[in-house]
Amino acid sequence: MSLACPHLLRSSARIARHAKLGSSGMAVARPMLIEPPLRRAEQSAAASSRVARSQRTDNEQRGAGGREAVHARLRRDADNRRGSRFIERSDDTVVEDVLPPKAFLQSAKKAGALDIEAEAAMEVLRKYFVSSKSGGKDWERQLCSAENVKPQTLTMLAAIINRCGTAPHKIFAKKVMLSASALGDSSATIQLVKSAVSRDELDHPFMNAPLSRLDVLVKSSNVEAMVLLGKVLETRGQSEEALSMFQRAAESMPADLPNENADLVAQSLVYRGELLVRKGDSSGAELNFRRAALELDNPAAYFHLAQLQAPDSAAKEVYLIKAASSGIIEACHDLGELQLSKAQSTADNGRRAMAKEWLYLGASGGHGPSMLSLASLLRTEGQVKEGLNWLATAETNPAVSDAVLKQATSLRRQWSA
């Protein structure tokens, strides 16, 4: 079998973690239910900065500082989440507090994501802010009619405002998104429900209307809505109903006739497989993963399929390569560990080099276990400083688990003793 060379995949692998509806916690390049074409954030500069900060002379202070940075960022994120949990706005908020930077609007217009000019968008948002405070019957529809703005435009403006990240911006963005949903934009409804699933806000009163609209979309055979309703049901513990809804979405496309809903069908099969695995039905799960992977070429399905294969089987390696080559970070890690295990048992330096490449891809994508494995591998090769740098990166990365953070700190202290 010809193995893929990971260094050839660095520029093309889509190694990005997104807000996900899946419950596996896997950082995957899944087709999102809605993804405004706005953000292509570059992580390398931030990673380099973290590594640079970690290279302090006093290793003990560096560890404490890293933990403080992690905790500070987690507290800040928690504050933002608490602020965005409610859509009410304090009386002392002024319009300038919630408007997005003009550059964001200009960038969206240039990219074709926004259908009005930046100045016009600013004016619409200012009028929206004033009208929302005074209220009145059907004021949202009247505003859109007077300004010649479509509900879809409000949805995009909400997404742009939400990018600003502060609690006031998030609150205002949610209000605008709710208006877009009320005016009939299905993508706004789907985005609201998707956000509510990830933030555990399904039972909040402001979600009653969007959830009712989601039901309407499902009845109109909207496949995206079916997949999302399946996640809603799963989140609420209604596993059998969720399985049925995922199956309904999967059946919306004949197995031998791919169409524009192919990605959503694959997603529903993956979600169904994940749920069946948790229910202990591995054979049923494999059937769903196999169809999503082999018929619809879904990267996450290849990863899950690999987990159901014998540890040393050729199929497992093939499926991991397919998943890792498409940007599944956990697959990069598993493939690195697999190659390292084979290298140690066969004294194959070629596999050892490939293991390092795959672990580097996983670590560069923010995967904590990959950072630890890569650091240990580098240390065995005499590259202690490089290994310590990766441990420092793990310690200052707020996305890593507590277990990884604890292990990174422990290893750094041992190696620095």
SULBEL-V398822 format. One record per residue. RES is the residue in one small letter. SS is DSSP state (H for helix, E for strand, C for the rest). Layout:
[[RES	SS] [RES	SS]]
This chain:
[[m	C] [s	C] [l	C] [a	C] [c	C] [p	H] [h	H] [l	H] [l	C] [r	C] [s	C] [s	C] [a	C] [r	C] [i	C] [a	C] [r	C] [h	C] [a	C] [k	C] [l	C] [g	C] [s	C] [s	C] [g	C] [m	C] [a	C] [v	C] [a	C] [r	C] [p	C] [m	C] [l	C] [i	C] [e	C] [p	C] [p	C] [l	C] [r	C] [r	C] [a	C] [e	C] [q	C] [s	H] [a	H] [a	H] [a	H] [s	H] [s	H] [r	H] [v	H] [a	H] [r	H] [s	H] [q	C] [r	C] [t	C] [d	C] [n	H] [e	H] [q	H] [r	H] [g	H] [a	H] [g	H] [g	H] [r	H] [e	H] [a	H] [v	H] [h	H] [a	H] [r	H] [l	H] [r	H] [r	H] [d	H] [a	H] [d	H] [n	H] [r	H] [r	H] [g	H] [s	H] [r	C] [f	C] [i	C] [e	C] [r	C] [s	C] [d	C] [d	C] [t	C] [v	C] [v	H] [e	H] [d	H] [v	C] [l	C] [p	C] [p	C] [k	H] [a	H] [f	H] [l	H] [q	H] [s	H] [a	H] [k	H] [k	H] [a	H] [g	C] [a	C] [l	C] [d	C] [i	C] [e	C] [a	H] [e	H] [a	H] [a	H] [m	H] [e	H] [v	H] [l	H] [r	H] [k	H] [y	H] [f	H] [v	H] [s	H] [s	H] [k	H] [s	H] [g	C] [g	C] [k	C] [d	C] [w	H] [e	H] [r	H] [q	H] [l	H] [c	H] [s	H] [a	H] [e	H] [n	C] [v	C] [k	C] [p	H] [q	H] [t	H] [l	H] [t	H] [m	H] [l	H] [a	H] [a	H] [i	H] [i	H] [n	H] [r	C] [c	C] [g	C] [t	C] [a	H] [p	H] [h	H] [k	H] [i	H] [f	H] [a	H] [k	H] [k	H] [v	H] [m	H] [l	H] [s	H] [a	H] [s	H] [a	H] [l	C] [g	C] [d	C] [s	H] [s	H] [a	H] [t	H] [i	H] [q	H] [l	H] [v	H] [k	H] [s	H] [a	H] [v	H] [s	H] [r	H] [d	C] [e	C] [l	C] [d	C] [h	C] [p	C] [f	C] [m	H] [n	H] [a	H] [p	H] [l	H] [s	H] [r	H] [l	H] [d	H] [v	H] [l	H] [v	H] [k	H] [s	C] [s	C] [n	C] [v	H] [e	H] [a	H] [m	H] [v	H] [l	H] [l	H] [g	H] [k	H] [v	H] [l	H] [e	H] [t	H] [r	C] [g	C] [q	C] [s	H] [e	H] [e	H] [a	H] [l	H] [s	H] [m	H] [f	H] [q	H] [r	H] [a	H] [a	H] [e	C] [s	C] [m	C] [p	C] [a	C] [d	C] [l	C] [p	C] [n	C] [e	C] [n	C] [a	H] [d	H] [l	H] [v	H] [a	H] [q	H] [s	H] [l	H] [v	H] [y	H] [r	H] [g	H] [e	H] [l	H] [l	H] [v	H] [r	H] [k	C] [g	C] [d	C] [s	H] [s	H] [g	H] [a	H] [e	H] [l	H] [n	H] [f	H] [r	H] [r	H] [a	H] [a	H] [l	H] [e	H] [l	C] [d	C] [n	C] [p	H] [a	H] [a	H] [y	H] [f	H] [h	H] [l	H] [a	H] [q	H] [l	C] [q	C] [a	C] [p	C] [d	C] [s	C] [a	H] [a	H] [k	H] [e	H] [v	H] [y	H] [l	H] [i	H] [k	H] [a	H] [a	H] [s	H] [s	C] [g	C] [i	C] [i	H] [e	H] [a	H] [c	H] [h	H] [d	H] [l	H] [g	H] [e	H] [l	H] [q	H] [l	H] [s	H] [k	H] [a	H] [q	H] [s	H] [t	H] [a	C] [d	C] [n	H] [g	H] [r	H] [r	H] [a	H] [m	H] [a	H] [k	H] [e	H] [w	H] [l	H] [y	H] [l	H] [g	H] [a	H] [s	H] [g	C] [g	C] [h	C] [g	H] [p	H] [s	H] [m	H] [l	H] [s	H] [l	H] [a	H] [s	H] [l	H] [l	H] [r	H] [t	H] [e	C] [g	C] [q	C] [v	H] [k	H] [e	H] [g	H] [l	H] [n	H] [w	H] [l	H] [a	H] [t	H] [a	H] [e	H] [t	C] [n	C] [p	C] [a	C] [v	C] [s	C] [d	H] [a	H] [v	H] [l	H] [k	H] [q	H] [a	H] [t	H] [s	H] [l	H] [r	H] [r	H] [q	H] [w	H] [s	H] [a	C]]
